[in-house]
Amino acid sequence: MRNIQRKTLLYKTKVEYGNWTINHIVGCMHGCKFPCYARMMARKFGWVKDDKDWLKPRLAENALDLLDKEIPKYKKEIDFVHLSFMTDPFMYDFKKKDLVPEIKKLTLDIIKKLNGESIKVTTLTKGFYPDEITNGGFLKNNEYGITLVSLNEKFKREYEPFSAPYELRISSLKKLHDAGLKTWVSLEPYPTPNLDEEAENIEQLLSKVGFVNKIIFGKLNYNVSSSNFLHNEDFYERIAGKVIKFCKENNIEFHIKLGTPLSRDATKNIFKN
């Protein structure tokens, strides 16, 4: 694992449902091709040389030292800290069929340090959750999420080739739920039917995650094929409506991302409680 030194770590995000965030890794091994917004930004700002370089993550080796300095400075402003918008905190190694150990350890250490200062943490991954999460030592109001936009293995091979298997993500999240922890799912970026032939049947996907506390749904952006899909807006309005109906029927909090049909600004603070 390559290491880097960061000058700062904690920052306030502009992501609508976020608050403060940490990106303690540069790069990601999952190779998502939606395209990946984080990879596009990393290339734009010169953080990585090319797409191959992005697939070789680098760890911020001074992350914990930076937190010791930054937590006292920003603590009063922080509602919660999200891990992570520009990388994956529980990154999956497709070849070894396991989490990347160095990344897992640093992520858990970061959560412990933030929780030790009574700061809530939200996480989102296309990997899976390790047993350490359920073994105690973390705040009960942390919220753990997975990204899940399909159950179609053909779609996964094309657009999320090196991420953790769908069923492994779901089962690891269910284990956290069964342990009494708060869980959520990000159904974003949700594909159009010309990219995933099963996209119209979101009910099947929703039935797999009906145990979660919260769901976020958003359309796929930055993809020409998706944008050019005939009746794109009608499709997303129909699917968003199905998500809303499912959440209301199952007492699940939800937020439809801004820019997606049926979005409401009032629900964007879904994690500020």
N, C-alpha and C positions, 0 to 999 in steps of 0.2 A: 504494500500500500504506500503510495507516494504521499508526502506531507507538504503542507504549505503553512506559512505564517500569515495570520490575518491582522489587520490594524484595528478593526472593530468587528463586533458580532451581532449584538442586539440592534434591531432597527424597527421603526414603525412602518408597517406595510400599507400599501394603498389597495390591496385586495379587499373587496367590499365586506366580506364576512370575517376578515382578519383583524388583528390588533397589533401586537408586536410579533416579530418572528426571528428565527435564527436559521441560517444556512451554513452549517458547519462542514459541508462537503461541497467541492466543486466537481461536477460531473455526475454521471449515473450509468450503471451497467445495464439498465433495462431496455435500452434501444428503441424507445417508443417512436412511432412514425406518424403521428396524427396530423401535423407535425408537433414536436415537443417545443412548447413556448420557452421553457427554461434553456434548452439547448440553443434555440435561436438567439436568445439574449446573451448567452455566454459567448457565442461566436461574434455577435455584434460588438460586444465590449472587449473582445480579445482575451477573455478568461481562458479559452481553449483555442487550439490552433484549427481544429477541424472536427468532424463528427467522430472520427476514430479516437481522437484525444478526449472527447467528451465521455466515451465509454470506459475511460481509465480514471476513476475518481481519485481525488486528492483530499486528504483529511486536514482540517485546520488543527494542527497539533497544539496550538496555544489557546484553544477555545475555552477551556475551564479557567485559565488564568484571566482571560478577557472578561469572563462572567463575574469573577471576583471583583473586578474594577467597575463593571457596568451596571450590575444589579443595584448597588447602593445609589447610583446616579439616576436610574430610571424607574426604580421600583414603584414610586408613588403614581407614575403615569400608566403603569401596566395593568390591564385587566386580565390578560392571558397571553401566553407565548405559543405560537404555532410552529411545529416542526413538520415539514418545511415546504416552502412554496417553490424553491428553485432546485430541489434535489429530493432524495428519498431517505428518510431517517432509519428505515429498516430495510436496507437494500438487499436484494436477492441475488445470489451468485448462481446463475443458471447452470453452469458446468458442475458445480459442487452440490447443487440442490439444497442450499442452506443459506442463511443470512451471512453477510460479510462480517466476520467477527470484530474487526477493528471499528467498523462503523456502528455495529450494535452496541459495543461497549461504550463508545463515546456518547452515543445518543442516550443510553440509560444513565450515564454519569451526568449529562446535562439536565435530564428530567429530574434526577435526584437533587441536584444543586438548586434548580428553580423551585421545586417543591419544598425544599428545606427553607426557602425564604417565603413560603406560603403563596407562591405564584403558580397558578393553574397552567397546565400545558394541554394543548390539543395536538394530535399527531395524525398524519395521513400517509399511507403507504400502499405500494403495489407489491410489497414483500409480504411477510406475515409477522405476527406478534410472538415474541419469545416467551417462554415460561416465566422468566424473571418478572414480567409485568404483574402476574397474578400472585407472586410470592410475597407481596406486601412491600412496605417502604415507600409507597407513592401516594399522593393525595387522591382521595376518593372522587374529587370533582374533576380530575383529568378526563379528557374525552378522546377516545381512540377510534380512528377511522381507516377505512380502506377505500381505494378507488375501484369501482366496478362498473364498467359500461357495457358489458356483454357477457354471455355465457357460451358464445360461439367460438370453438377452438380454431376454426379456420380464420376468423377475424383476429384472434389473438396472435396467431403465427405471423400474420401480416403486419399488425399495428403495435403489438406489445410483445415482441418475440422472446425477450429474456426476463420478463417479469415473472413473479410467482404464479403458479396455477390458480385459476379462479377458485376452485373448491378449497384449496389450502388457505387462501385469503379469508374466505367466508368462515371456515371451521375455526381458524385462529381467533377471529373476531367473536364468534359465538362462544368460545371458551371464556373470553373476557366478560361477555354479557352474563354468562352463567355464574361467574365469580362475583357478580354484583357491580361491575364497572360500567361506566357510560360509554356507549358505542355509537358510531355514525357511519354513513356511507356517502361518498361523493359519486354521483352518477354524471360525471363530467370528465372529458368532453364526450357527450353522447352522440354516436354516429347516425347518419342517415341510412335508409335502406339500400342505397346503391353502394355503400361501403360494408354494411352488415345486413345480410338478408333476414336476420332475426330481429332487427331493431324495432320493428312495429310491435312485436310481442314483448313489451316491457313488463307485462304482468308476470311473466315467468321469472324474470330477474328480481322483481320486487318481492315475489313470494319467498325467495331465498334469503332475503334480508329483513323480513318483517319483524325481527326481534330488536332492531336497533332503536335508539332514542331519537335520532335525527337523520334527515336525508337532505342533501343538496343536489339539485339538478341543474345542468347547464348544457347549452348547445355546443357543437363543435365549431370552432373558429379557425381561421388561417388555413383552411383546406378547400381548394378550388372545387374539387368534385362534390364535396358536401354543400358548398355555397350554391353551386349550379344545379343541385338536385331540384327537380320540378316540384313546386309547391313546398319548398323548404320551410317557410314560416308556418304554413298550415300543419305540416308534419310535427314541428316542434310544439305548436300550440296544443295539438291533440295529445302528444306524449306527456307534456307538462301537466295537462289536465288529468291524465291517468295517474301521474305521480301524486298530485294534490288530493285526488279522490282516495287513493290508497292510504296516504298519510292520515287524512281525516278519519277514515274508517278504522284505522289501527292506532290512533292516538300517538302519532309520530310527528314531532316538530319538523318543519321543512322550510327550505328557502329555494326559490327559483332564481337562478343567477340573473343579474341585470343584463339586458340585451337578449334574453330568452323570452319568448312569449309567455304571458301570465306572471311575469316577475313583479314583485312588490317590494318597494324600498323598506317597508315596515318590518320585513322579516330578516333583514341583512345582519342584525345583531344577534343572530341565533346562538352564538357561543358566549355572549356576555350575560351569563347568569350562573 
